[in-house]
Amino acid sequence: MKDEFIGIKEFAELIGYNRTSIYKILDKVDNQLSPYCRKVGGKLKINKRAVFEVFSVEVKERSEERRV
């Protein structure tokens, strides 16, 4: 999977959390998401790889979803 940065809302939906839970995780000093975060256009984005690498949730690529 290439490096694709997504918003907090989309990230939360992919892993089955709400946005507040993601922000609570990010507020902790030693959290697992920090290495995957970046500010893009003034907004916080999370690398989509964290969905699997941190939360062990499989994400289908968009092209795969169309074929199904």
Chimera marker file (.cmm) of the C-alpha trace (Angstrom):
<marker_set name="trace">
<marker id="1" x="0.000" y="0.000" z="0.000" r="1" g="1" b="0" radius="0.5"/>
<marker id="2" x="1.372" y="3.391" z="-0.963" r="1" g="1" b="0" radius="0.5"/>
<marker id="3" x="1.506" y="6.251" z="1.527" r="1" g="1" b="0" radius="0.5"/>
<marker id="4" x="-1.982" y="7.710" z="1.524" r="1" g="1" b="0" radius="0.5"/>
<marker id="5" x="-2.940" y="10.201" z="4.212" r="1" g="1" b="0" radius="0.5"/>
<marker id="6" x="-6.588" y="10.386" z="5.245" r="1" g="1" b="0" radius="0.5"/>
<marker id="7" x="-8.572" y="12.540" z="7.644" r="1" g="1" b="0" radius="0.5"/>
<marker id="8" x="-9.433" y="11.630" z="11.215" r="1" g="1" b="0" radius="0.5"/>
<marker id="9" x="-13.096" y="10.977" z="10.342" r="1" g="1" b="0" radius="0.5"/>
<marker id="10" x="-12.294" y="8.535" z="7.524" r="1" g="1" b="0" radius="0.5"/>
<marker id="11" x="-9.606" y="6.833" z="9.612" r="1" g="1" b="0" radius="0.5"/>
<marker id="12" x="-12.015" y="6.372" z="12.518" r="1" g="1" b="0" radius="0.5"/>
<marker id="13" x="-14.671" y="4.896" z="10.216" r="1" g="1" b="0" radius="0.5"/>
<marker id="14" x="-12.199" y="2.383" z="8.770" r="1" g="1" b="0" radius="0.5"/>
<marker id="15" x="-11.305" y="0.992" z="12.191" r="1" g="1" b="0" radius="0.5"/>
<marker id="16" x="-14.766" y="1.251" z="13.748" r="1" g="1" b="0" radius="0.5"/>
<marker id="17" x="-13.956" y="4.045" z="16.223" r="1" g="1" b="0" radius="0.5"/>
<marker id="18" x="-15.359" y="7.540" z="16.548" r="1" g="1" b="0" radius="0.5"/>
<marker id="19" x="-13.328" y="10.715" z="15.995" r="1" g="1" b="0" radius="0.5"/>
<marker id="20" x="-13.217" y="11.528" z="19.705" r="1" g="1" b="0" radius="0.5"/>
<marker id="21" x="-11.539" y="8.193" z="20.424" r="1" g="1" b="0" radius="0.5"/>
<marker id="22" x="-8.843" y="8.893" z="17.843" r="1" g="1" b="0" radius="0.5"/>
<marker id="23" x="-8.126" y="12.318" z="19.344" r="1" g="1" b="0" radius="0.5"/>
<marker id="24" x="-7.924" y="10.744" z="22.820" r="1" g="1" b="0" radius="0.5"/>
<marker id="25" x="-5.361" y="8.249" z="21.525" r="1" g="1" b="0" radius="0.5"/>
<marker id="26" x="-3.367" y="11.081" z="19.928" r="1" g="1" b="0" radius="0.5"/>
<marker id="27" x="-3.426" y="13.095" z="23.185" r="1" g="1" b="0" radius="0.5"/>
<marker id="28" x="-1.409" y="10.416" z="24.970" r="1" g="1" b="0" radius="0.5"/>
<marker id="29" x="2.337" y="11.039" z="25.131" r="1" g="1" b="0" radius="0.5"/>
<marker id="30" x="3.435" y="7.606" z="23.910" r="1" g="1" b="0" radius="0.5"/>
<marker id="31" x="0.808" y="6.694" z="21.356" r="1" g="1" b="0" radius="0.5"/>
<marker id="32" x="1.208" y="4.356" z="18.402" r="1" g="1" b="0" radius="0.5"/>
<marker id="33" x="-0.382" y="6.719" z="15.888" r="1" g="1" b="0" radius="0.5"/>
<marker id="34" x="2.067" y="9.628" z="16.132" r="1" g="1" b="0" radius="0.5"/>
<marker id="35" x="4.571" y="8.139" z="13.660" r="1" g="1" b="0" radius="0.5"/>
<marker id="36" x="1.754" y="7.922" z="11.103" r="1" g="1" b="0" radius="0.5"/>
<marker id="37" x="0.493" y="11.516" z="11.512" r="1" g="1" b="0" radius="0.5"/>
<marker id="38" x="1.218" y="14.587" z="9.430" r="1" g="1" b="0" radius="0.5"/>
<marker id="39" x="-0.273" y="18.053" z="8.995" r="1" g="1" b="0" radius="0.5"/>
<marker id="40" x="-1.510" y="18.540" z="5.440" r="1" g="1" b="0" radius="0.5"/>
<marker id="41" x="-3.007" y="21.892" z="4.532" r="1" g="1" b="0" radius="0.5"/>
<marker id="42" x="-3.334" y="22.767" z="8.207" r="1" g="1" b="0" radius="0.5"/>
<marker id="43" x="-5.317" y="19.594" z="8.970" r="1" g="1" b="0" radius="0.5"/>
<marker id="44" x="-4.135" y="16.499" z="10.782" r="1" g="1" b="0" radius="0.5"/>
<marker id="45" x="-3.961" y="13.437" z="8.544" r="1" g="1" b="0" radius="0.5"/>
<marker id="46" x="-3.059" y="9.845" z="9.356" r="1" g="1" b="0" radius="0.5"/>
<marker id="47" x="-1.266" y="7.468" z="7.039" r="1" g="1" b="0" radius="0.5"/>
<marker id="48" x="-3.721" y="4.791" z="5.932" r="1" g="1" b="0" radius="0.5"/>
<marker id="49" x="-1.088" y="2.101" z="6.664" r="1" g="1" b="0" radius="0.5"/>
<marker id="50" x="-1.812" y="2.609" z="10.390" r="1" g="1" b="0" radius="0.5"/>
<marker id="51" x="-5.214" y="0.978" z="9.904" r="1" g="1" b="0" radius="0.5"/>
<marker id="52" x="-3.501" y="-2.375" z="9.452" r="1" g="1" b="0" radius="0.5"/>
<marker id="53" x="-0.155" y="-1.817" z="11.163" r="1" g="1" b="0" radius="0.5"/>
<marker id="54" x="-1.592" y="-0.441" z="14.416" r="1" g="1" b="0" radius="0.5"/>
<marker id="55" x="-5.160" y="-1.782" z="14.483" r="1" g="1" b="0" radius="0.5"/>
<marker id="56" x="-4.749" y="-4.955" z="12.348" r="1" g="1" b="0" radius="0.5"/>
<marker id="57" x="-7.746" y="-4.093" z="10.165" r="1" g="1" b="0" radius="0.5"/>
<marker id="58" x="-7.586" y="-5.122" z="6.508" r="1" g="1" b="0" radius="0.5"/>
<marker id="59" x="-8.452" y="-2.359" z="4.060" r="1" g="1" b="0" radius="0.5"/>
<marker id="60" x="-9.326" y="-3.144" z="0.460" r="1" g="1" b="0" radius="0.5"/>
<marker id="61" x="-7.911" y="-0.903" z="-2.195" r="1" g="1" b="0" radius="0.5"/>
<marker id="62" x="-10.573" y="1.065" z="-4.070" r="1" g="1" b="0" radius="0.5"/>
<marker id="63" x="-9.836" y="-0.768" z="-7.326" r="1" g="1" b="0" radius="0.5"/>
<marker id="64" x="-10.439" y="-4.115" z="-5.566" r="1" g="1" b="0" radius="0.5"/>
<marker id="65" x="-13.802" y="-2.922" z="-4.212" r="1" g="1" b="0" radius="0.5"/>
<marker id="66" x="-15.078" y="-2.197" z="-7.710" r="1" g="1" b="0" radius="0.5"/>
<marker id="67" x="-14.332" y="-5.717" z="-8.919" r="1" g="1" b="0" radius="0.5"/>
<marker id="68" x="-16.359" y="-7.374" z="-6.153" r="1" g="1" b="0" radius="0.5"/>
<link id1="1" id2="2" r="1" g="1" b="0" radius="0.2"/>
<link id1="2" id2="3" r="1" g="1" b="0" radius="0.2"/>
<link id1="3" id2="4" r="1" g="1" b="0" radius="0.2"/>
<link id1="4" id2="5" r="1" g="1" b="0" radius="0.2"/>
<link id1="5" id2="6" r="1" g="1" b="0" radius="0.2"/>
<link id1="6" id2="7" r="1" g="1" b="0" radius="0.2"/>
<link id1="7" id2="8" r="1" g="1" b="0" radius="0.2"/>
<link id1="8" id2="9" r="1" g="1" b="0" radius="0.2"/>
<link id1="9" id2="10" r="1" g="1" b="0" radius="0.2"/>
<link id1="10" id2="11" r="1" g="1" b="0" radius="0.2"/>
<link id1="11" id2="12" r="1" g="1" b="0" radius="0.2"/>
<link id1="12" id2="13" r="1" g="1" b="0" radius="0.2"/>
<link id1="13" id2="14" r="1" g="1" b="0" radius="0.2"/>
<link id1="14" id2="15" r="1" g="1" b="0" radius="0.2"/>
<link id1="15" id2="16" r="1" g="1" b="0" radius="0.2"/>
<link id1="16" id2="17" r="1" g="1" b="0" radius="0.2"/>
<link id1="17" id2="18" r="1" g="1" b="0" radius="0.2"/>
<link id1="18" id2="19" r="1" g="1" b="0" radius="0.2"/>
<link id1="19" id2="20" r="1" g="1" b="0" radius="0.2"/>
<link id1="20" id2="21" r="1" g="1" b="0" radius="0.2"/>
<link id1="21" id2="22" r="1" g="1" b="0" radius="0.2"/>
<link id1="22" id2="23" r="1" g="1" b="0" radius="0.2"/>
<link id1="23" id2="24" r="1" g="1" b="0" radius="0.2"/>
<link id1="24" id2="25" r="1" g="1" b="0" radius="0.2"/>
<link id1="25" id2="26" r="1" g="1" b="0" radius="0.2"/>
<link id1="26" id2="27" r="1" g="1" b="0" radius="0.2"/>
<link id1="27" id2="28" r="1" g="1" b="0" radius="0.2"/>
<link id1="28" id2="29" r="1" g="1" b="0" radius="0.2"/>
<link id1="29" id2="30" r="1" g="1" b="0" radius="0.2"/>
<link id1="30" id2="31" r="1" g="1" b="0" radius="0.2"/>
<link id1="31" id2="32" r="1" g="1" b="0" radius="0.2"/>
<link id1="32" id2="33" r="1" g="1" b="0" radius="0.2"/>
<link id1="33" id2="34" r="1" g="1" b="0" radius="0.2"/>
<link id1="34" id2="35" r="1" g="1" b="0" radius="0.2"/>
<link id1="35" id2="36" r="1" g="1" b="0" radius="0.2"/>
<link id1="36" id2="37" r="1" g="1" b="0" radius="0.2"/>
<link id1="37" id2="38" r="1" g="1" b="0" radius="0.2"/>
<link id1="38" id2="39" r="1" g="1" b="0" radius="0.2"/>
<link id1="39" id2="40" r="1" g="1" b="0" radius="0.2"/>
<link id1="40" id2="41" r="1" g="1" b="0" radius="0.2"/>
<link id1="41" id2="42" r="1" g="1" b="0" radius="0.2"/>
<link id1="42" id2="43" r="1" g="1" b="0" radius="0.2"/>
<link id1="43" id2="44" r="1" g="1" b="0" radius="0.2"/>
<link id1="44" id2="45" r="1" g="1" b="0" radius="0.2"/>
<link id1="45" id2="46" r="1" g="1" b="0" radius="0.2"/>
<link id1="46" id2="47" r="1" g="1" b="0" radius="0.2"/>
<link id1="47" id2="48" r="1" g="1" b="0" radius="0.2"/>
<link id1="48" id2="49" r="1" g="1" b="0" radius="0.2"/>
<link id1="49" id2="50" r="1" g="1" b="0" radius="0.2"/>
<link id1="50" id2="51" r="1" g="1" b="0" radius="0.2"/>
<link id1="51" id2="52" r="1" g="1" b="0" radius="0.2"/>
<link id1="52" id2="53" r="1" g="1" b="0" radius="0.2"/>
<link id1="53" id2="54" r="1" g="1" b="0" radius="0.2"/>
<link id1="54" id2="55" r="1" g="1" b="0" radius="0.2"/>
<link id1="55" id2="56" r="1" g="1" b="0" radius="0.2"/>
<link id1="56" id2="57" r="1" g="1" b="0" radius="0.2"/>
<link id1="57" id2="58" r="1" g="1" b="0" radius="0.2"/>
<link id1="58" id2="59" r="1" g="1" b="0" radius="0.2"/>
<link id1="59" id2="60" r="1" g="1" b="0" radius="0.2"/>
<link id1="60" id2="61" r="1" g="1" b="0" radius="0.2"/>
<link id1="61" id2="62" r="1" g="1" b="0" radius="0.2"/>
<link id1="62" id2="63" r="1" g="1" b="0" radius="0.2"/>
<link id1="63" id2="64" r="1" g="1" b="0" radius="0.2"/>
<link id1="64" id2="65" r="1" g="1" b="0" radius="0.2"/>
<link id1="65" id2="66" r="1" g="1" b="0" radius="0.2"/>
<link id1="66" id2="67" r="1" g="1" b="0" radius="0.2"/>
<link id1="67" id2="68" r="1" g="1" b="0" radius="0.2"/>
</marker_set>
